[in-house]
């Protein structure tokens, strides 16, 4: 018996809420682990090399001086993690297989990133780079300065990549503009002094790896289901 796309949607939305809380719990536990480890001066020096190679100095100093960029960065930055939850919520209603894939990817990204935060805490540019103006950081106060240990990798960028991927899977029209979202998020986290370019690259790579892993898991699962159900199951 075939089920409609909306069948079971309330349960999927509840599962999404639970996954979001689980991701938040992992993040907070990583923060507590880093703080308990006495990481008062979190490692960051090695993350500056890519900024310097590209722009000659930290990119937060290059981008953060533009008031228009900072205003746009505030809007984009504070969309995290609502943008991924929104795309996942739409998938829960319209495409259940995609929904479960996105939940898997979100939890995998959050778990791996939180493990890095706990084991190798890294200070963001706003905390350690000389010349980053307090006014620029204050645009995101309460968000930017909440965690001095979670610079690498960028969860903001990783979630943005997942959201863009989900949007592309949901709609061809959305797919035309979706790739711009991770780019906008990358500019936002760099301009606001929350991340280095290496963090952006790490977040994007983490998201891409989780997408590949989820694709392998869910493709093999669907293949086994087809084998068990037989060719007449879809009729």
HUJO-V126491 format. One line per field, one symbol per residue. ss: DSSP state (~ for helix, > for strand, _ for the rest). phi: phi as a letter, one per 20 degrees, with the letter a starting at -180 (. if undefined). burial: b if it has 16 or more other C-alpha atoms within 10 Angstrom, else e. A space follows every 10 residues. Layout:
ss=???
phi=???
burial=???
This chain:
ss=________~~ ~~~~~~~~~~ ~~~~~~~~~~ ~~~~~~____ __>_~~~~~~ ~~~~~___~~ ~~~___~~~~ ~~~~~~~___ _~~~~~~~~~ ~~~~_~~~~~ ~~~~~~~~~~ ~~~~~~~~~_ _>__~~~~__ ___~~~~~__ ___~~~___> ____~~~~~~ ~~~~~~~~~~ _~~~~~~~~~ ~~~~~~~~~~ ~_____~~~~ ~~~~~~~~~~ ~~~~~~~~~~ ~~~~~~~~~_ _____
phi=.edffefngg ffffffffff ffffffffff fffffffmef cffbgfefff gffednagff ffefeeffff fffffffffe egffffffff ffedbggfgf fffgffffff ffffffgfec fcefgfecef nfffffffgd gndfefcedc fdeefgffff ffffffffff bfffffdgff fgffffffff femebeffff ffffffffff ffffffffff fffffffffn fefee
burial=eeeeeeeebe ebbeebeebb ebbbebbeeb bebbbeeebe ebbbeebbbb beeeeeebbb bebbbeeeeb eebbebbbeb eebbbebbbb bbbbbbebbb bbbbbbbbbb bebbbbbbeb bbbbbbbebe ebbeebbebb eeebbebbbb bbbbbbbbbb bbbbbbbbeb eeeebeebbe bbebbbbbbb bbbbbbbbbb bbbbbbbbeb bebbeeebee eeeeeeeeee eeeee
